[in-house]
Structure formats: C-alpha cells, structure tokens
Amino acid sequence: MLDHVRAGVAYIAGRIISGSDSSYVYDYSQGKHISISGSVDRDSVSVYDYTSHAHIGGSSSGIYHYGERSYINLTISGHDFTGYDYGTQTHFSGNVSGNSISLYDYQLGRHFSYTT
C-alpha cells in the first residue's frame, strides 16, 4: 500500500472503531502528523486528506480514494479490521485499541503504527 493510503485507512478504521473525532493521524513510520478530517461513522465516510490533497469517501465496508482513483474494501469486526486495496492489489489487517491503530500491510510484510 502507498503510505498516504495506508494512513487514511488507519484513520478511518480508528475513527469507526474508537468513535473518536480526531482531525489527524500520527504515522510513526513517517514520523509525522497527517491532517485528515470529515465525517466518519459505521454507515458513511467522507473525509479529506490535506496531506495528499484527496477526498476519501464511501461506507464503512468500502471506500474510494479519489486521489489514487482506487477502491478499498474495509471490513470491521469489533476492534479488528481487514481489507483489500485494489490500487496496489494488497490485503491488510489491523486492530484498534483506544486511540492506537496497528495495521499489517501484506504487500510489505510489515506492521505500521498510528495514533489519532
């Protein structure tokens, strides 16, 4: 997955699962805050990523990254999430604990950590 797509997915999953109302996600692998804001709930997603200058929208089960012109499947079960990024043809999975998000990118074979 691309860094900004992975961060966007972590942000959305984190907000849906935790119910937080954050306007950023901190990406530990990049060492920076990424400004993302908008409306997120279990039925609808409409956010803007100010870092990549792209809208991300859809529902909690499927979102579209307008900057990358790619669909992302997202399934949430309790505090866990899984999905597939059609842009890079990559599976991912993760979990949310409080404001901490862990995401495993199968393409890179690595865990990534975020906070909101």
Long-range contacts (C-beta under 8 A, 24 or more apart in sequence): 1-85, 1-87, 1-88, 1-90, 1-92, 1-105, 1-107, 1-108, 2-68, 2-87, 2-88, 3-27, 3-29, 3-30, 4-34, 4-49, 4-51, 4-52, 4-54, 4-67, 5-65, 5-68, 5-70, 5-72, 5-85, 5-87, 5-88, 6-92, 6-103, 6-105, 6-112, 7-34, 7-36, 7-49, 7-51, 7-114, 8-36, 8-47, 8-49, 8-52, 8-56, 8-65, 9-63, 9-72, 9-74, 9-83, 9-85, 9-92, 9-103, 10-94, 10-101, 10-103, 10-112, 10-114, 11-36, 11-47, 11-101, 11-114, 11-116, 12-40, 12-45, 12-47, 12-56, 12-60, 12-63, 12-74, 13-74, 13-76, 13-81, 13-94, 13-96, 13-101, 13-103, 14-96, 14-99, 14-101, 14-114, 14-116, 15-40, 15-116, 16-40, 16-41, 16-42, 16-45, 16-60, 16-76, 17-76, 17-78, 17-79, 17-81, 17-96, 18-96, 18-98, 18-99, 18-116, 20-99, 20-116, 22-99, 22-116, 24-116, 25-101, 25-114, 25-115, 25-116, 26-114, 26-115, 26-116, 27-112, 27-114, 28-112, 28-113, 28-114, 28-115, 29-112, 29-113, 42-76
